Amino acid sequence: MIIVMKSGASRADIDRICGRVEARGLKTHLSEGEDRTVIGVIGHDPFSVKDAFTHDPSVEDVIRITRPYKLSGREFRRSDTVVTLPNGLAIGGDEVVIMAGPCSVEGEEMLLETARAVRDGGGHILRGGAFKPRTSPYAFQGLGRAGLQHLVEARRQTGLPVVTEVMTPSEVESVAEIADIVQIGARNMQNFDLLREVGRHTRPVLLKRGLSNTIEEWLLSAEYVLSQGNYNVILCERGIRTFETMTRNTLDIACVPLLEELSHLPVIIDPSHGTGRWSMVAACARAAVAAGADGVMIEVHPRPDEALSDGPQSLTPQNFAALVPQLRRVAAAVGKRLAEPVRTGAGTAVAG
């Protein structure tokens, strides 16, 4: 249920309505636009509020939300959500951002080499896994907390914000202290305790779609984060598992225009995991931007043949640098623009 306030409703009116709703044991979530304020009502029986608020002089309408995802849907928020990082970089809206870097943080020297290549090639955000969930228990699992410190140093030297994965609720605090964006990986998309925990923090969350999950299930996972008060959620399509075996996954480019209809949340495409083949990454990245994606996430490694994970889908720095101007042209063709490059020099510390 949403309560649509009249244009010009005062803060006192909004607070009064929220107080009355919460007195019924329900939760309120505000969406404040230029022309109106919408109060989302979440709880056991939100439909009971309709008769109670229809005749309030500050209320324009009370509308039942029919879809199961309430806060992530367009009914709750008409305008696009734009997630802004501490350095001012915006994800969503008219700009396209590039997240790039190695699958795993393998060591400080390798990470710094890759980070410089990403920055110099035109990337905006450094990706790199300190903690790595792997199918095999014998595969490289990441460097853990040491990897987080390498990401801190890479940000300091290059100015690139960093995105890295968190795997358990107990690690959220330590990862959120370091990362500019906290990633929830595909295998954890329905780890509801983890979703609730990142929802209690303010750090932006990159939520990857699960291997075999529907778009509705994906949006409901985002709902877990939003319902805890963290509205800085970015969706990331990384391919789903189908009957096709020629690629690692099946990249669902169609989710971009569909999510634009259904949700206000920004959408990123990961063509590296979506294909598993470096030779296909550039074409699928171009297709993602053409479809309207707010950004792409691309794996880059200085020596893919030596990578401890995901080498076959990683671009070399040279191939990455060649792709960026192509993405700039595609973005311009669809009425968007590539975000401004990160300036060379020391980075800005993560905001608390």
GIVENTA-V354069 format. One record per residue. N is the residue number from 1. RES is the residue in three letters. SS is DSSP state (2 for helix, 1 for strand, 0 for the rest). OMEGA is omega in degrees with one decimal (999 if undefined). Layout:
# GIVENTA-V354069
((N	RES	SS	OMEGA) (N	RES	SS	OMEGA))
This chain:
# GIVENTA-V354069
((1	MET	0	173.5) (2	ILE	1	175.4) (3	ILE	1	-179.6) (4	VAL	1	179.8) (5	MET	1	178.0) (6	LYS	0	175.7) (7	SER	0	-179.3) (8	GLY	0	176.8) (9	ALA	0	-175.9) (10	SER	0	174.7) (11	ARG	2	177.7) (12	ALA	2	177.3) (13	ASP	2	-179.1) (14	ILE	2	179.5) (15	ASP	2	-179.8) (16	ARG	2	179.1) (17	ILE	2	179.0) (18	CYS	2	178.9) (19	GLY	2	179.5) (20	ARG	2	178.2) (21	VAL	2	-176.8) (22	GLU	2	175.8) (23	ALA	0	176.6) (24	ARG	0	179.7) (25	GLY	0	-179.3) (26	LEU	0	178.5) (27	LYS	1	176.5) (28	THR	1	176.9) (29	HIS	1	-175.4) (30	LEU	1	168.8) (31	SER	1	-174.1) (32	GLU	1	178.1) (33	GLY	0	-178.7) (34	GLU	0	-173.8) (35	ASP	0	-178.0) (36	ARG	0	172.9) (37	THR	1	177.9) (38	VAL	1	176.7) (39	ILE	1	174.9) (40	GLY	1	-178.9) (41	VAL	1	-176.5) (42	ILE	1	177.9) (43	GLY	0	-174.0) (44	HIS	0	-176.7) (45	ASP	0	-177.0) (46	PRO	2	-176.5) (47	PHE	2	178.9) (48	SER	2	-176.8) (49	VAL	2	-172.4) (50	LYS	2	-178.3) (51	ASP	2	-175.4) (52	ALA	2	-172.9) (53	PHE	2	-177.2) (54	THR	0	-174.6) (55	HIS	0	177.7) (56	ASP	0	-175.3) (57	PRO	0	179.8) (58	SER	0	-176.7) (59	VAL	1	177.5) (60	GLU	1	-177.3) (61	ASP	1	172.8) (62	VAL	1	-170.2) (63	ILE	1	175.6) (64	ARG	0	174.7) (65	ILE	0	-173.9) (66	THR	0	-179.0) (67	ARG	0	-177.5) (68	PRO	0	175.9) (69	TYR	0	-171.2) (70	LYS	0	-172.3) (71	LEU	0	-178.9) (72	SER	0	-175.3) (73	GLY	1	179.6) (74	ARG	0	179.2) (75	GLU	0	-179.7) (76	PHE	0	-177.1) (77	ARG	0	-179.9) (78	ARG	0	-176.6) (79	SER	0	-179.7) (80	ASP	0	171.4) (81	THR	0	175.3) (82	VAL	0	180.0) (83	VAL	1	-176.8) (84	THR	1	-179.7) (85	LEU	0	-177.4) (86	PRO	0	-179.9) (87	ASN	0	178.2) (88	GLY	0	179.1) (89	LEU	0	-178.1) (90	ALA	1	176.7) (91	ILE	1	-172.9) (92	GLY	1	-179.3) (93	GLY	0	-173.0) (94	ASP	0	-177.6) (95	GLU	1	176.7) (96	VAL	1	-179.7) (97	VAL	1	179.6) (98	ILE	1	171.8) (99	MET	1	-175.8) (100	ALA	1	179.4) (101	GLY	1	-175.8) (102	PRO	0	173.3) (103	CYS	0	-177.2) (104	SER	1	169.3) (105	VAL	0	-174.4) (106	GLU	0	-178.5) (107	GLY	0	-175.0) (108	GLU	2	-176.6) (109	GLU	2	179.6) (110	MET	2	-178.6) (111	LEU	2	179.3) (112	LEU	2	177.3) (113	GLU	2	-179.8) (114	THR	2	-179.4) (115	ALA	2	178.4) (116	ARG	2	178.6) (117	ALA	2	178.5) (118	VAL	2	179.6) (119	ARG	2	-176.3) (120	ASP	2	179.2) (121	GLY	2	177.7) (122	GLY	0	176.6) (123	GLY	0	-175.3) (124	HIS	0	-175.7) (125	ILE	1	177.9) (126	LEU	1	173.5) (127	ARG	1	177.9) (128	GLY	0	-176.2) (129	GLY	1	171.7) (130	ALA	0	174.6) (131	PHE	0	-175.0) (132	LYS	0	172.0) (133	PRO	0	-176.7) (134	ARG	0	180.0) (135	THR	0	178.8) (136	SER	0	177.4) (137	PRO	0	-178.0) (138	TYR	0	179.0) (139	ALA	0	-179.4) (140	PHE	0	-173.6) (141	GLN	0	-178.2) (142	GLY	0	-177.1) (143	LEU	0	177.2) (144	GLY	0	-175.8) (145	ARG	2	175.8) (146	ALA	2	177.2) (147	GLY	2	177.1) (148	LEU	2	179.9) (149	GLN	2	175.4) (150	HIS	2	177.4) (151	LEU	2	176.8) (152	VAL	2	-178.9) (153	GLU	2	178.2) (154	ALA	2	177.4) (155	ARG	2	-178.7) (156	ARG	2	-175.2) (157	GLN	2	-173.9) (158	THR	2	-175.3) (159	GLY	0	-179.2) (160	LEU	0	168.8) (161	PRO	1	-176.9) (162	VAL	1	172.7) (163	VAL	1	179.8) (164	THR	1	-170.9) (165	GLU	1	170.0) (166	VAL	0	-172.3) (167	MET	0	-176.9) (168	THR	0	178.3) (169	PRO	2	-177.0) (170	SER	2	-178.7) (171	GLU	2	-173.3) (172	VAL	2	-176.9) (173	GLU	2	-176.2) (174	SER	2	178.9) (175	VAL	2	-178.5) (176	ALA	2	177.7) (177	GLU	2	-173.5) (178	ILE	2	-173.8) (179	ALA	0	171.2) (180	ASP	0	174.9) (181	ILE	1	178.1) (182	VAL	1	-177.9) (183	GLN	1	168.5) (184	ILE	1	-175.6) (185	GLY	0	-176.4) (186	ALA	2	-177.3) (187	ARG	2	-178.6) (188	ASN	2	-176.2) (189	MET	0	178.6) (190	GLN	0	170.6) (191	ASN	0	-167.3) (192	PHE	2	175.4) (193	ASP	2	178.6) (194	LEU	2	179.0) (195	LEU	2	178.8) (196	ARG	2	-176.2) (197	GLU	2	178.2) (198	VAL	2	176.8) (199	GLY	2	179.1) (200	ARG	0	177.3) (201	HIS	0	179.5) (202	THR	0	-177.3) (203	ARG	0	176.8) (204	PRO	1	-176.3) (205	VAL	1	172.3) (206	LEU	1	-174.2) (207	LEU	1	178.8) (208	LYS	1	177.7) (209	ARG	0	179.2) (210	GLY	0	-174.3) (211	LEU	0	-175.4) (212	SER	0	-174.9) (213	ASN	0	176.1) (214	THR	0	178.1) (215	ILE	2	178.4) (216	GLU	2	177.0) (217	GLU	2	177.8) (218	TRP	2	179.2) (219	LEU	2	177.1) (220	LEU	2	173.8) (221	SER	2	174.8) (222	ALA	2	-179.7) (223	GLU	2	177.7) (224	TYR	2	179.6) (225	VAL	2	-177.7) (226	LEU	2	-175.7) (227	SER	2	177.9) (228	GLN	0	176.1) (229	GLY	0	178.1) (230	ASN	0	-177.0) (231	TYR	0	-178.9) (232	ASN	0	-177.3) (233	VAL	1	177.1) (234	ILE	1	178.5) (235	LEU	1	179.3) (236	CYS	1	174.0) (237	GLU	1	-177.1) (238	ARG	0	179.3) (239	GLY	0	179.5) (240	ILE	1	-177.4) (241	ARG	0	176.9) (242	THR	0	-179.9) (243	PHE	0	-176.3) (244	GLU	0	-177.6) (245	THR	0	-178.0) (246	MET	0	174.6) (247	THR	0	-178.4) (248	ARG	0	176.5) (249	ASN	0	174.2) (250	THR	1	-175.6) (251	LEU	0	-175.2) (252	ASP	0	179.1) (253	ILE	0	-178.1) (254	ALA	0	179.7) (255	CYS	2	-176.2) (256	VAL	2	178.0) (257	PRO	2	178.2) (258	LEU	2	178.9) (259	LEU	2	176.5) (260	GLU	2	176.4) (261	GLU	2	-170.8) (262	LEU	2	-167.7) (263	SER	1	176.4) (264	HIS	0	-174.9) (265	LEU	0	176.7) (266	PRO	1	-176.3) (267	VAL	1	176.9) (268	ILE	1	176.5) (269	ILE	1	177.7) (270	ASP	0	-178.8) (271	PRO	2	178.9) (272	SER	2	175.9) (273	HIS	2	-178.0) (274	GLY	2	-179.5) (275	THR	2	-177.2) (276	GLY	0	-176.5) (277	ARG	0	-174.1) (278	TRP	2	-177.0) (279	SER	2	-179.3) (280	MET	2	-172.1) (281	VAL	2	-176.3) (282	ALA	2	-178.6) (283	ALA	2	-179.0) (284	CYS	2	175.2) (285	ALA	2	177.5) (286	ARG	2	179.8) (287	ALA	2	-179.6) (288	ALA	2	179.5) (289	VAL	2	178.2) (290	ALA	2	179.9) (291	ALA	2	177.5) (292	GLY	0	179.8) (293	ALA	0	179.3) (294	ASP	0	178.2) (295	GLY	1	176.9) (296	VAL	1	176.4) (297	MET	1	-171.1) (298	ILE	1	177.9) (299	GLU	1	-179.4) (300	VAL	1	179.1) (301	HIS	0	-178.5) (302	PRO	0	179.6) (303	ARG	0	-174.7) (304	PRO	2	-179.4) (305	ASP	2	179.7) (306	GLU	2	-176.1) (307	ALA	0	178.8) (308	LEU	0	175.0) (309	SER	0	172.2) (310	ASP	0	175.9) (311	GLY	2	-176.6) (312	PRO	2	-179.0) (313	GLN	2	-176.5) (314	SER	0	173.4) (315	LEU	1	169.1) (316	THR	0	175.8) (317	PRO	2	-179.7) (318	GLN	2	178.4) (319	ASN	2	177.8) (320	PHE	2	-179.3) (321	ALA	2	178.4) (322	ALA	2	-178.2) (323	LEU	2	-172.1) (324	VAL	2	178.3) (325	PRO	2	175.2) (326	GLN	2	178.5) (327	LEU	2	178.1) (328	ARG	2	-179.3) (329	ARG	2	178.9) (330	VAL	2	179.2) (331	ALA	2	179.8) (332	ALA	2	-178.1) (333	ALA	2	-179.1) (334	VAL	0	174.6) (335	GLY	0	176.0) (336	LYS	0	177.1) (337	ARG	1	175.7) (338	LEU	1	178.9) (339	ALA	0	179.2) (340	GLU	0	-179.9) (341	PRO	0	177.0) (342	VAL	0	-179.3) (343	ARG	0	176.5) (344	THR	0	178.9) (345	GLY	0	-176.1) (346	ALA	0	-178.8) (347	GLY	0	177.6) (348	THR	0	179.5) (349	ALA	0	177.9) (350	VAL	0	176.4) (351	ALA	0	-178.0) (352	GLY	0	999))
